[in-house]
Amino acid sequence: MASLEQASKCPKCNEEGNKWTEKPSGRPGNKVLFFRCQNTTCEWGSQGEEDMGWIVEVDPKGNVLERDSRDKQFPSIPDAVAEKVRSQAERVGQQMAQPIKSLDDTPEIGH
C-alpha cells in the first residue's frame, strides 16, 4: 500500500503534486483527492489548470486505496441503452453528413 506522500507525486515525473480539490468517494467514508503536477517541464505539469491530473482515494483513516485495472469510476451502461445512444448518434451523423445545396438552408448562415 502506497503512502499518501508517495501517491501525491506525479506519475510522470515523480515530483510533488498539488492537491487542488477533494470529493466524497463512491465508497462510504472514503474521499477522492485530485492532484495536479506543478513541474512545468513535465508533460502533465505544462498543461496548467487544463490538466485534470490524477486521483488518489483514501479511506477514513487516511490509508491510500490501491486500484487495479478492473476498478471502474463510473457505472456500467446497460447494453440496451448503449445501443440506443449509438443508433441516435449514427442518425445525427448521417443527417450532418448531407451535402448543403444552398447556404440559405443553413441556420448558422442563412438569413
N, C-alpha and C positions, 0 to 999 in steps of 0.2 A: 504494500500500500504506500503510495506516494504521500509525502508531507505537503501541506498547503504551500510551503515555501518552494518546493520543487514544482508543484503543479501550477504555480503562478508565473513560472518562467516561460518565455516564448518557445513554442515547439520548433520554430525555425532557427532562431539564433541563440537560444538559451539565456537571453538577457531578462532581467526582471520586468514583469508586465505591470500594467496599471489597471487596478480594478475600477471599472467605470460604472458598474451597476450590479445589483443583485435582485433576484426574484425568487418567489417560492417555487420549489420543485414540484413535479407531479407526484412525488412520494411524500406523504405527510411528515412534516417536521424538517425536511431537508430544504436546502437553499441551493440555487444555481448562481454562481459568481461569474461575471463576464469580465474578461481581461483583454487589454489591447497592448501590443508591443510598443515600447517607447523608443526603440532604437531606429533612428531614421535611415540607417544604412541597411536595415533588414527589409526583406521583401514585404513582410507584413507591417512593419513599423512605418514604412514610407507612405502607406495609404492613409494615415491620419485617422480622423473620425469616420471616414467612409468604411474602414475595415471593421467587421464585426468581431474580430479577434477569436478567442477560444473560450470555452466554458469549463467550469470546474464545479462539480456537485459535491456538497458537503452535508454530512448528517448533523443532527442536533448537537453532537459532541465535538464537531469541527473536523471529523475524520473525512478525508477525501475518498470518494467512492470511485472504485475502478470501473471503467466502462470497457465493453468489448464491441466488436463489430455487429453483434446481434442486438445491442441496446438501441432502441428507437426513441426519438424525442418527439414523436408525433403519432397519432392514432392511425391504424391501418384504414384504408378506404375500401369499403365493400366493392366487390367486382362489378355488381350491377350499377353502382354509382359511377365508378371509374369508366365503364363502357359508355354510359350516358354522357358524361363530360367529354369523353374522347369523340363521340359522334357529333356532339354540338360544336366542338372545336373544328372538326373537319368540315361541317356545313358552313360555318363562318369563314373558314379559309377558302373554300370554293367560291363563296359569294365575293370575297375580297379579291380573288384572282380573276374575276371577269374583266375583260378589257373595257375601257372607258370610250364611249362613242363620241361624247361631247363634254367639254369641261363644264358646260352649264348643268350637266346632270350630276355633278358632284356637289354635295352640300358645303364642302370647305371652300370651293372656288366659285361656284355658281352664284347668281345674284338673286 
